[in-house]
Amino acid sequence: MVDTRHMNPDDVVNLAVNIEEDGLAFYKALAEGATDPQAKAVFLRLATEEVQHVDDIREKIPTEGVEYLTYDDASLYDAYASHLFRTEIFPEKDRAKPHLDAVKGPIDAIELGRKAAMDSIRFYRAAAKACTHPGGKAAFEALLAEEG
């Protein structure tokens, strides 16, 4: 579990972006493996929403001035951050198959997305409660407002 107690706003944004990028990879993997066309469309839509969430986080959550790194220009940092910020809200993309096996149609795909959204809300709520850094707490609360 990620220790959020002392996270500043920059840490919170990096964590949130990492979570959304995990979601993007997970939904893309599910879309690639989906045999039901409607379920595939749901997963592609969820993947698109994850991209928008990253943009929203970077635009709306106040930070203390971190420069955002991307996979293209800092793959070693991203691998470290991914390991450090592993939350299990979204399984790693190579662990998507068991989730896909349970998807029989678009309703199951929507339910999988709903569960991930609820897991995010629970995680951000607990993180906001635990965070002692005033700016970090405010950033987690802003994420909650975006998710909720």
Secondary structure as UniProt FT lines:
FT   TURN            5..6
FT   HELIX           9..33
FT   HELIX           37..60
FT   TURN            71..73
FT   HELIX           75..84
FT   HELIX           93..95
FT   HELIX           97..101
FT   HELIX           106..130
FT   HELIX           134..147
//
